[in-house]
Amino acid sequence: MSEFYNESVKSKFLMRYGVGSQKIFARIFRFSQSLEEEYGTDMSNFTLDQIGAVLKKLKPASEASSRNSTSCIFTYINWAIEEGLSSLSVNPLSDKTLDWCRSFIVPITELSESRFNSLERNCVNAQDAVILRLIFEGVKGDGCAELLQLTMRDVDFERGVLTLTNQDQSIRYLEVSQQALYLIKLAARETLYQKKNGSFSGTTKNPHTRLVENEYVIRSSITRNENVHAADKFLIYRRLSMLSEVFQLPKLNVNMIERSGMMKMAKDLLEAEGKLEREQYFKIAERFNIAKRINNGIEEYNYYPLKSFLNEKAVRELYNL
């Protein structure tokens, strides 16, 4: 089976570019394939509405992403016209505005596990990656207290269990993955923090800052005042805001990562137990430390608000189950 519709033509086009650009164009060609088969013609012959259908399938999460995809399609159609391989004489995208590109943006509210892993891998600083990973696996607390108060003394590497302390000093224990343990070790050893995920382009300032030396896993940069205490929640927010900008994910924040982790756990439970009902919701609520309520005299997790986004239909859509 061919990877692309009209593969010989698209392969000829791709040969003009380096590996990085080839991957970007190839992704678009894979998304356009089913529509090309439906319309019975190559994308280089598409009308504006048909091009719009490709962009809808791509589901760009940001203005930059939509604009870049539009530019790639524009480039391919232009090349095909110049090579005499298109039935068109004028590129339908020639006069399209930024507003037109914006109309296809679909903001991401939850990340699949594969997309989350890709995000994590692309973090230059273990200090950032460990924040993503721990929230994804259920570590947060009020005001991110469980994250910020975590020290190496709280990590049982043999059992894979964290001792977590919340803002009210209540303690709970949570088993985490080997990946989480690995990132905790890396983050604790890190002494320098690369600005802007390693893409800082300032000319007069250093591209990195030195991290404070204290017992905490997640640490702030050194300032004039020596800081032996835990960082505050705004450190978490600033770092996620920076990653949101770098990775072009406008809604990347604590809630998105936490919800994504819940969706992943719901997917695992759905596959293992065949249902997503009260019992499964309680398991998710326990890991993510959801608030409890009194129901008929019994204290239990208040999982009902979760069902607005955490339900079988949403899980199946996110994970193509």
Residue pairs with C-beta under 8 A, 6 or more apart in sequence:
3 26
3 29
3 30
4 10
4 11
4 26
4 29
4 30
4 33
5 29
5 32
5 33
5 36
5 37
5 42
5 43
6 36
6 42
9 42
9 44
9 80
9 85
10 29
13 25
13 76
13 79
13 80
14 22
14 25
14 26
16 79
17 25
24 68
24 72
25 72
25 76
28 54
28 58
28 69
28 72
28 73
28 76
29 43
31 54
31 57
31 58
32 43
32 54
32 57
34 57
35 43
35 50
35 53
35 54
35 57
36 42
36 43
39 46
39 50
41 87
42 80
42 85
42 86
43 50
43 51
43 54
43 73
43 76
43 77
44 76
44 77
44 79
44 80
44 81
44 85
44 86
44 88
45 86
45 87
45 88
46 54
46 77
46 92
47 92
48 92
48 93
48 96
51 73
51 92
51 93
52 104
54 73
55 66
55 69
55 70
55 73
55 104
56 104
58 69
58 104
59 104
59 106
60 66
60 69
60 104
60 105
60 106
61 105
61 106
61 107
61 108
61 248
61 249
61 250
62 105
62 248
62 249
62 250
63 98
63 101
63 102
63 105
64 248
65 105
65 248
66 101
66 102
66 104
66 105
67 98
67 101
70 93
70 96
70 101
73 93
74 91
74 93
74 94
77 86
77 88
77 91
77 92
77 93
78 91
80 86
80 88
81 88
81 89
81 91
107 250
107 251
108 249
108 251
108 256
109 251
109 256
109 259
109 309
110 256
110 259
110 260
110 263
110 309
110 314
110 318
111 119
111 256
111 257
111 260
112 260
112 263
112 264
112 318
112 319
113 264
113 267
113 319
116 132
116 136
116 257
116 260
116 264
119 132
119 243
119 247
119 249
120 129
120 132
120 133
122 197
122 247
123 129
123 132
123 197
123 243
124 194
124 197
124 198
125 190
125 193
125 194
125 197
125 198
126 183
126 186
126 187
126 189
126 190
127 187
127 190
127 193
127 211
127 218
127 219
127 239
128 197
128 239
128 243
129 183
129 186
129 187
130 180
130 183
130 184
130 186
130 187
130 217
130 218
131 147
131 218
131 236
131 239
131 240
132 243
132 257
133 177
133 179
133 180
133 183
134 140
134 147
134 150
134 176
134 180
134 183
134 184
135 147
135 254
135 257
135 258
135 261
136 257
136 258
136 260
136 261
136 264
137 174
137 176
137 177
137 180
137 261
137 287
138 174
138 258
138 261
138 287
138 288
138 289
139 146
139 147
139 150
139 162
139 164
139 174
139 176
140 146
140 147
140 254
140 258
140 288
140 289
141 147
141 149
141 164
141 165
141 166
141 167
141 289
142 166
142 167
142 168
143 167
143 233
144 233
144 236
144 254
145 165
145 166
145 167
145 233
146 164
146 165
146 166
146 289
147 218
147 236
148 216
148 218
148 230
148 231
148 232
148 233
148 235
148 236
149 164
149 165
149 216
149 230
150 162
150 164
150 165
150 184
150 216
150 217
150 218
151 215
151 216
151 217
152 184
152 188
152 215
152 217
153 215
154 162
154 163
154 164
154 165
155 162
155 163
155 181
155 184
155 217
156 162
156 163
157 181
159 175
160 175
160 176
160 177
160 178
160 181
161 173
161 174
161 175
161 176
162 173
162 174
162 175
162 176
163 171
163 173
164 171
164 172
164 173
164 174
165 171
166 172
166 289
172 289
174 287
184 217
187 217
187 218
188 217
190 211
191 210
191 211
191 213
192 208
192 209
192 210
192 211
193 208
193 209
193 210
193 211
193 221
194 200
194 207
194 208
195 202
195 206
195 207
195 208
195 209
196 242
196 246
197 242
197 243
197 246
198 207
199 246
200 207
200 208
209 221
209 222
210 221
210 222
211 219
211 220
211 221
211 222
212 219
212 220
212 221
212 222
212 226
212 227
212 228
213 219
214 227
214 228
214 229
216 230
216 231
218 231
218 235
218 236
219 231
220 227
220 231
220 235
236 254
237 253
237 254
240 252
240 253
240 254
240 257
241 253
243 249
243 252
244 250
244 251
244 252
244 253
249 256
258 288
259 309
259 310
261 288
262 284
262 288
262 306
262 310
263 309
263 310
263 314
263 315
263 318
263 319
265 283
265 284
265 287
266 276
266 280
266 284
266 310
266 315
267 315
267 318
267 319
267 321
269 276
269 280
269 283
269 284
270 276
270 280
270 312
270 315
270 316
270 321
271 321
273 279
273 280
275 312
276 311
276 312
276 315
278 303
281 301
281 303
281 306
281 307
281 310
282 300
282 301
282 303
284 290
284 303
284 306
284 310
285 301
285 302
285 303
285 306
286 301
290 301
290 302
290 303
290 306
291 301
291 302
292 299
292 300
292 301
292 302
293 299
293 300
293 301
293 302
315 321
